[in-house]
Amino acid sequence: MADIFYGSCLCKGVTYSISGRAQMSVLCHCLNCQKSSGSAFQANGFYNKSQFTLLTGANLVTDYHDSAVDAGCTLIRSFCSVCGCNLYTTNPTNPMIKDAIIVMSGCMEKTSEALDAPQMEFYVKRRRDWTGVNGPKTKEFQGMS
């Protein structure tokens, strides 16, 4: 039986569970992830949508269709309409990740148990000079490929 991990937004109005560990853990340094997170990068766990269950607060989740991303696609960034917490992202137009849900690690409880250290970093060309991963070396990509 898979481990169950939980997460929530800042106000705890939106809660969710995830069955099993992430398929991949990444850092994204693209400008939109920086703006969305309000930080130098976004730390994300990639899960299959079937692993994710929204427990409470579905009526509080608002989607922003972000079409101005470096990768040239439209991401659906979902956040809590009460506290503004960025929860997860989906990309139904990309065949490689159309069945994935990209969960923001900062919203997860027991993150170190649910996610491995990041294996990849995207948009390192936009990485701030003062950031770096303190752990296993990541694969670095200048963009999404």
Residue frames as a rotation matrix with the C-alpha (Angstrom) as fourth column:
MET 1
0.580 0.814 0.000 0.00
0.814 -0.580 0.000 0.00
0.000 0.000 -1.000 0.00
ALA 2
-0.108 -0.619 0.778 1.31
0.585 -0.672 -0.454 3.45
0.804 0.406 0.435 -0.93
ASP 3
-0.619 -0.161 -0.769 2.13
0.731 -0.476 -0.489 6.07
-0.288 -0.864 0.412 1.65
ILE 4
0.418 0.771 0.480 -0.37
0.817 -0.550 0.172 8.92
0.397 0.320 -0.860 1.90
PHE 5
-0.713 -0.635 -0.298 0.92
0.697 -0.689 -0.199 12.48
-0.079 -0.349 0.934 2.14
TYR 6
0.394 0.907 -0.149 -1.11
0.905 -0.411 -0.107 15.59
-0.158 -0.092 -0.983 2.91
GLY 7
-0.783 -0.599 0.169 -0.95
0.618 -0.780 0.099 19.25
0.073 0.182 0.981 2.03
SER 8
0.346 0.897 -0.277 -2.89
0.896 -0.403 -0.188 22.47
-0.280 -0.183 -0.942 2.33
CYS 9
0.200 -0.199 0.959 -2.93
0.432 -0.861 -0.268 26.13
0.879 0.468 -0.087 1.46
LEU 10
-0.752 -0.596 0.281 -1.85
0.081 -0.507 -0.858 28.75
0.654 -0.623 0.429 3.98
CYS 11
-0.430 0.666 0.609 -5.36
-0.870 -0.486 -0.083 29.31
0.241 -0.566 0.789 5.40
LYS 12
-0.932 -0.027 0.362 -6.04
-0.137 0.950 -0.280 25.55
-0.337 -0.310 -0.889 5.39
GLY 13
-0.001 0.971 -0.237 -9.25
-0.701 -0.170 -0.693 26.09
-0.713 0.165 0.681 3.42
VAL 14
0.627 0.081 -0.775 -7.94
-0.688 0.525 -0.501 23.81
0.367 0.847 0.385 0.66
THR 15
-0.020 -0.628 0.778 -6.57
-0.723 0.547 0.422 20.41
-0.691 -0.554 -0.465 1.68
TYR 16
0.554 0.144 -0.820 -5.44
-0.748 0.520 -0.414 17.45
0.366 0.842 0.396 -0.38
SER 17
0.427 -0.479 0.767 -3.85
-0.317 0.715 0.623 14.04
-0.847 -0.509 0.154 -0.17
ILE 18
0.244 -0.454 -0.857 -1.30
-0.935 0.125 -0.333 12.35
0.259 0.882 -0.394 -2.40
SER 19
0.870 0.075 0.487 -0.92
-0.219 0.944 0.246 8.60
-0.442 -0.321 0.838 -2.65
GLY 20
0.615 -0.706 0.351 2.72
0.779 0.612 -0.135 7.60
-0.120 0.356 0.927 -3.06
ARG 21
-0.033 -0.785 -0.618 5.91
0.425 -0.571 0.703 9.45
-0.905 -0.240 0.352 -3.74
ALA 22
0.506 0.137 -0.852 6.60
-0.541 -0.718 -0.437 11.93
-0.672 0.682 -0.289 -6.52
GLN 23
0.851 -0.202 0.484 7.67
0.486 0.649 -0.584 10.61
-0.197 0.733 0.651 -9.88
MET 24
-0.068 -0.861 0.505 10.13
0.819 -0.337 -0.465 13.48
0.570 0.382 0.727 -10.13
SER 25
0.599 0.146 -0.787 11.24
0.635 -0.686 0.356 16.47
-0.488 -0.713 -0.504 -8.08
VAL 26
-0.024 -0.571 0.820 12.43
0.913 -0.346 -0.215 19.61
0.407 0.744 0.530 -9.87
LEU 27
-0.127 -0.024 -0.992 13.33
0.455 -0.890 -0.036 23.23
-0.882 -0.455 0.124 -9.40
CYS 28
0.223 0.211 0.952 12.09
0.958 -0.226 -0.175 25.68
0.178 0.951 -0.253 -12.00
HIS 29
-0.391 -0.512 -0.765 13.81
0.609 -0.767 0.201 29.04
-0.690 -0.388 0.611 -12.42
CYS 30
-0.402 0.283 0.871 11.60
0.802 -0.351 0.483 30.38
0.442 0.893 -0.086 -15.24
LEU 31
-0.921 -0.012 0.390 10.36
-0.094 -0.963 -0.251 33.94
0.378 -0.268 0.886 -14.76
ASN 32
-0.040 0.994 0.105 6.73
-0.528 -0.110 0.842 32.87
0.849 -0.022 0.529 -14.35
CYS 33
0.379 0.110 -0.919 7.57
0.573 0.752 0.326 30.32
0.727 -0.650 0.222 -11.64
GLN 34
-0.727 -0.643 -0.240 9.63
0.614 -0.453 -0.646 32.98
0.307 -0.617 0.725 -9.88
LYS 35
-0.736 0.500 0.456 6.68
-0.475 -0.862 0.178 35.37
0.482 -0.085 0.872 -9.98
SER 36
0.220 0.880 -0.420 4.15
-0.247 0.467 0.849 32.70
0.944 -0.083 0.320 -9.08
SER 37
0.241 -0.206 -0.948 6.16
0.783 0.618 0.065 31.57
0.573 -0.759 0.310 -6.06
GLY 38
0.931 0.021 0.365 7.33
-0.140 -0.902 0.409 35.05
0.338 -0.432 -0.836 -5.06
SER 39
0.595 -0.768 0.235 10.82
-0.106 0.215 0.971 33.59
-0.797 -0.603 0.046 -4.76
ALA 40
-0.173 -0.806 -0.566 13.92
-0.789 -0.230 0.570 32.80
-0.590 0.545 -0.596 -6.81
PHE 41
-0.809 -0.031 -0.587 12.51
-0.427 0.717 0.551 29.47
0.403 0.697 -0.593 -8.04
GLN 42
0.299 0.899 0.321 9.69
-0.951 0.251 0.183 27.02
0.084 -0.359 0.929 -7.54
ALA 43
-0.835 -0.508 0.210 10.25
-0.538 0.834 -0.122 23.58
-0.114 -0.215 -0.970 -6.02
ASN 44
0.117 0.940 -0.322 7.80
-0.992 0.125 0.002 21.12
0.042 0.319 0.947 -7.56
GLY 45
-0.643 -0.180 0.745 6.86
-0.255 0.967 0.013 17.47
-0.722 -0.181 -0.667 -7.24
PHE 46
-0.432 0.472 -0.769 5.47
-0.855 0.058 0.516 15.73
0.288 0.880 0.378 -10.33
TYR 47
-0.624 0.359 0.694 2.70
-0.198 0.786 -0.586 13.21
-0.756 -0.503 -0.419 -9.60
ASN 48
-0.839 0.523 0.152 0.20
0.368 0.340 0.865 11.37
0.401 0.782 -0.477 -11.73
LYS 49
-0.511 0.715 0.478 -3.23
-0.652 -0.684 0.327 13.02
0.561 -0.145 0.815 -11.45
SER 50
0.339 0.668 -0.663 -4.59
-0.075 0.721 0.689 9.71
0.938 -0.184 0.294 -10.13
GLN 51
-0.368 -0.564 -0.739 -2.33
0.729 0.319 -0.606 10.10
0.578 -0.762 0.293 -7.06
PHE 52
-0.982 -0.082 0.171 -3.90
-0.002 -0.898 -0.441 13.44
0.189 -0.433 0.881 -6.10
THR 53
-0.136 0.973 -0.188 -7.19
0.862 0.210 0.462 13.88
0.489 -0.099 -0.867 -4.21
LEU 54
-0.650 0.073 0.756 -8.65
-0.250 -0.961 -0.122 17.27
0.717 -0.268 0.643 -3.31
LEU 55
-0.674 0.343 -0.654 -10.15
0.696 0.591 -0.408 16.76
0.246 -0.730 -0.638 0.16
THR 56
0.232 0.740 -0.631 -11.65
0.818 -0.500 -0.285 20.15
-0.526 -0.450 -0.721 1.04
GLY 57
-0.014 -0.191 -0.981 -12.03
0.058 -0.980 0.190 23.58
-0.998 -0.054 0.025 -0.49
ALA 58
-0.395 -0.115 0.912 -12.72
0.867 0.283 0.411 22.78
-0.305 0.952 -0.013 -4.15
ASN 59
0.613 0.720 0.325 -14.90
0.780 -0.617 -0.103 25.90
0.126 0.317 -0.940 -4.22
LEU 60
0.736 -0.403 -0.544 -11.89
0.014 -0.794 0.607 27.98
-0.677 -0.454 -0.579 -3.10
VAL 61
-0.224 -0.873 0.434 -9.56
0.535 0.262 0.804 26.85
-0.815 0.412 0.408 -5.88
THR 62
0.748 0.340 -0.571 -9.14
-0.235 -0.669 -0.705 29.38
-0.621 0.661 -0.420 -8.68
ASP 63
0.263 -0.631 0.729 -7.32
0.827 0.537 0.166 28.63
-0.496 0.560 0.664 -11.93
TYR 64
0.414 -0.260 -0.872 -5.08
-0.436 -0.898 0.061 31.08
-0.799 0.355 -0.485 -13.73
HIS 65
0.779 -0.136 0.612 -4.36
0.563 0.580 -0.589 30.22
-0.275 0.803 0.528 -17.38
ASP 66
0.340 -0.791 -0.508 -0.73
-0.225 -0.593 0.773 31.28
-0.913 -0.149 -0.379 -17.77
SER 67
0.838 0.071 0.541 -0.09
0.471 0.405 -0.784 31.55
-0.275 0.911 0.306 -21.50
ALA 68
0.813 -0.574 0.096 3.03
-0.446 -0.721 -0.530 33.75
0.374 0.388 -0.842 -21.35
VAL 69
0.711 -0.558 0.428 5.47
-0.143 0.481 0.865 31.01
-0.688 -0.677 0.262 -20.32
ASP 70
-0.100 -0.886 -0.452 8.93
-0.808 -0.193 0.557 30.47
-0.581 0.421 -0.696 -21.80
ALA 71
-0.653 -0.176 0.737 7.98
0.072 0.954 0.292 26.95
-0.754 0.244 -0.610 -22.95
GLY 72
-0.869 0.291 -0.399 5.32
-0.488 -0.382 0.785 28.36
0.075 0.877 0.474 -25.30
CYS 73
-0.556 0.723 -0.409 2.35
0.516 0.687 0.512 26.52
0.652 0.073 -0.755 -23.81
THR 74
-0.024 0.594 0.804 -0.47
-0.610 -0.646 0.459 27.37
0.792 -0.480 0.378 -21.44
LEU 75
-0.817 -0.225 -0.531 -0.13
0.292 0.633 -0.717 26.22
0.498 -0.740 -0.452 -17.84
ILE 76
0.362 0.900 0.242 -3.08
-0.010 -0.256 0.967 26.10
0.932 -0.353 -0.084 -15.49
ARG 77
-0.780 -0.625 -0.021 -1.86
0.093 -0.083 -0.992 27.44
0.619 -0.776 0.123 -12.15
SER 78
0.285 0.932 -0.226 -4.32
0.327 0.127 0.936 26.66
0.901 -0.341 -0.269 -9.35
PHE 79
-0.820 -0.558 0.125 -4.34
0.132 -0.397 -0.909 28.67
0.556 -0.729 0.399 -6.14
CYS 80
-0.296 0.705 -0.645 -6.51
0.949 0.139 -0.283 29.35
-0.109 -0.696 -0.710 -3.10
SER 81
-0.059 0.374 0.926 -8.79
0.524 -0.778 0.347 32.34
0.850 0.506 -0.150 -3.69
VAL 82
0.907 0.380 -0.183 -8.75
0.337 -0.391 0.856 33.19
0.254 -0.838 -0.483 0.02
CYS 83
0.659 -0.703 -0.268 -5.05
0.138 -0.237 0.962 33.22
-0.739 -0.671 -0.059 0.95
GLY 84
0.725 -0.328 -0.606 -3.52
-0.681 -0.472 -0.560 33.28
-0.103 0.819 -0.565 -2.57
CYS 85
-0.011 -0.773 0.634 -1.39
-0.510 0.550 0.662 30.21
-0.860 -0.316 -0.400 -1.94
ASN 86
0.032 -0.105 -0.994 -0.10
-0.970 0.237 -0.057 28.59
0.241 0.966 -0.094 -5.14
LEU 87
0.395 0.286 0.873 -1.12
-0.658 0.752 0.051 24.91
-0.642 -0.594 0.485 -4.87
TYR 88
-0.126 -0.374 0.919 -0.50
0.369 0.842 0.394 23.02
-0.921 0.389 0.032 -8.09
THR 89
-0.189 -0.033 -0.981 -0.08
-0.801 -0.572 0.174 23.33
-0.567 0.819 0.082 -11.84
THR 90
0.182 0.218 0.959 -1.33
0.374 0.886 -0.273 21.24
-0.909 0.409 0.080 -14.75
ASN 91
-0.423 -0.322 -0.847 -0.57
-0.672 -0.516 0.532 21.32
-0.608 0.794 0.001 -18.47
PRO 92
0.267 0.653 0.709 -3.21
0.008 0.734 -0.679 19.47
-0.964 0.187 0.190 -20.50
THR 93
0.868 0.102 -0.486 -1.69
-0.447 -0.264 -0.854 20.58
-0.215 0.959 -0.184 -23.82
ASN 94
-0.119 -0.970 -0.211 1.72
-0.988 0.136 -0.069 18.91
0.095 0.200 -0.975 -23.37
PRO 95
0.585 0.426 -0.690 1.45
-0.467 0.873 0.143 15.19
0.664 0.238 0.709 -24.24
MET 96
-0.311 -0.803 -0.509 4.45
0.074 0.513 -0.855 14.36
0.948 -0.303 -0.100 -22.01
ILE 97
-0.979 -0.107 -0.172 2.82
0.180 -0.063 -0.982 15.73
0.094 -0.992 0.081 -18.84
LYS 98
-0.460 0.870 0.174 -0.91
-0.496 -0.415 0.763 15.94
0.736 0.265 0.623 -19.65
ASP 99
0.426 0.617 -0.662 -1.63
0.194 0.653 0.732 13.29
0.884 -0.440 0.158 -16.99
ALA 100
-0.425 -0.699 -0.576 0.59
0.772 0.052 -0.633 14.95
0.473 -0.714 0.517 -14.38
ILE 101
0.855 0.462 0.235 -0.16
0.249 -0.763 0.596 17.32
0.455 -0.451 -0.768 -11.55
ILE 102
-0.208 -0.970 0.122 2.75
0.485 -0.211 -0.849 19.46
0.849 -0.118 0.515 -10.44
VAL 103
0.742 0.546 -0.388 2.42
0.552 -0.170 0.816 20.10
0.380 -0.820 -0.428 -6.72
MET 104
0.282 -0.617 0.734 4.18
-0.387 -0.774 -0.502 23.00
0.878 -0.142 -0.457 -5.01
SER 105
-0.150 -0.435 -0.888 6.40
0.505 0.738 -0.448 21.45
0.850 -0.515 0.109 -2.35
GLY 106
-0.894 -0.243 0.376 5.91
-0.139 -0.649 -0.748 24.33
0.426 -0.721 0.546 0.10
CYS 107
-0.096 0.952 0.290 2.26
-0.912 -0.201 0.357 23.31
0.399 -0.231 0.888 0.57
MET 108
0.328 0.191 -0.925 3.05
-0.090 0.981 0.171 19.73
0.940 0.027 0.339 1.48
GLU 109
0.675 -0.140 0.724 3.36
-0.727 0.038 0.686 18.39
-0.123 -0.989 -0.076 5.00
LYS 110
0.403 -0.601 0.690 6.40
-0.054 0.737 0.673 16.18
-0.914 -0.309 0.265 5.62
THR 111
0.789 -0.067 -0.611 7.91
-0.600 -0.300 -0.742 17.32
-0.134 0.952 -0.276 2.34
SER 112
-0.217 -0.973 -0.084 11.20
-0.973 0.208 0.100 15.50
-0.080 0.103 -0.991 2.94
GLU 113
-0.472 0.119 0.874 9.31
-0.144 0.967 -0.210 12.20
-0.870 -0.224 -0.439 3.15
ALA 114
0.527 0.819 0.225 7.10
0.160 0.164 -0.973 12.86
-0.834 0.549 -0.045 0.12
LEU 115
0.968 -0.211 -0.139 9.79
-0.208 -0.357 -0.910 14.23
0.142 0.910 -0.390 -2.20
ASP 116
0.394 -0.919 0.003 13.35
0.902 0.387 0.190 13.29
-0.176 -0.072 0.982 -3.01
ALA 117
-0.145 -0.546 -0.825 15.95
0.146 -0.837 0.527 16.02
-0.979 -0.044 0.201 -3.46
PRO 118
0.650 0.436 -0.622 15.48
-0.486 -0.391 -0.782 17.74
-0.584 0.811 -0.042 -6.83
GLN 119
0.234 -0.529 0.816 16.77
0.589 0.745 0.314 15.67
-0.774 0.407 0.486 -9.73
MET 120
-0.187 -0.214 0.959 16.48
0.953 -0.277 0.124 18.43
0.239 0.937 0.256 -12.33
GLU 121
-0.166 0.153 -0.974 16.56
0.332 -0.922 -0.201 22.19
-0.929 -0.356 0.102 -12.63
PHE 122
0.155 0.306 0.939 14.83
0.988 -0.057 -0.144 23.95
0.009 0.950 -0.311 -15.51
TYR 123
0.739 0.103 0.665 15.66
0.334 -0.914 -0.229 27.39
0.584 0.392 -0.711 -16.87
VAL 124
0.389 -0.695 -0.604 19.02
0.844 0.007 0.536 27.57
-0.369 -0.719 0.590 -15.13
LYS 125
-0.402 -0.492 0.772 19.78
0.772 -0.636 -0.003 30.46
0.492 0.594 0.636 -17.50
ARG 126
0.153 0.539 0.828 17.45
-0.122 -0.821 0.557 32.44
0.981 -0.187 -0.060 -15.23
ARG 127
0.501 -0.028 -0.865 18.79
0.774 0.462 0.433 31.01
0.387 -0.886 0.253 -11.94
ARG 128
0.917 -0.182 0.354 19.87
-0.306 -0.892 0.333 33.68
0.255 -0.413 -0.874 -9.49
ASP 129
0.122 -0.978 -0.167 23.63
-0.363 0.112 -0.925 33.74
0.924 0.174 -0.341 -8.92
TRP 130
-0.508 -0.364 0.781 23.18
-0.817 -0.082 -0.570 33.23
0.272 -0.928 -0.256 -5.19
THR 131
0.519 0.716 0.467 21.03
-0.802 0.597 -0.026 30.09
-0.297 -0.361 0.884 -5.39
GLY 132
-0.409 -0.597 -0.691 22.19
-0.737 0.662 -0.136 26.50
0.538 0.454 -0.710 -5.56
VAL 133
0.705 0.632 -0.320 21.14
-0.367 0.712 0.599 23.03
0.607 -0.305 0.734 -4.51
ASN 134
-0.250 -0.734 0.631 22.80
-0.963 0.118 -0.244 21.78
0.105 -0.669 -0.736 -1.35
GLY 135
0.341 0.368 0.865 22.64
-0.420 0.883 -0.210 18.06
-0.841 -0.292 0.456 -2.02
PRO 136
-0.042 -0.348 0.936 22.98
0.618 0.727 0.298 15.67
-0.785 0.592 0.185 -4.94
LYS 137
-0.814 -0.342 -0.469 23.91
-0.156 -0.649 0.745 17.29
-0.559 0.680 0.475 -8.24
THR 138
0.286 0.953 0.098 20.91
0.024 0.095 -0.995 18.00
-0.958 0.287 0.004 -10.46
LYS 139
-0.333 -0.209 0.920 20.64
0.925 0.117 0.361 17.73
-0.183 0.971 0.154 -14.22
GLU 140
-0.260 0.169 -0.951 20.54
0.138 -0.968 -0.210 21.27
-0.956 -0.186 0.228 -15.50
PHE 141
-0.106 0.327 0.939 18.57
0.991 0.113 0.072 22.52
-0.082 0.938 -0.336 -18.50
GLN 142
-0.956 -0.278 -0.097 18.71
0.261 -0.952 0.161 26.02
-0.137 0.128 0.982 -20.00
GLY 143
-0.493 0.867 -0.077 14.99
-0.815 -0.429 0.390 25.69
0.305 0.255 0.917 -20.85
MET 144
0.331 0.732 0.596 12.38
-0.843 0.513 -0.161 22.94
-0.423 -0.449 0.787 -20.74
SER 145
0.988 0.048 -0.148 14.28
-0.117 0.856 -0.503 20.49
0.103 0.514 0.852 -22.93
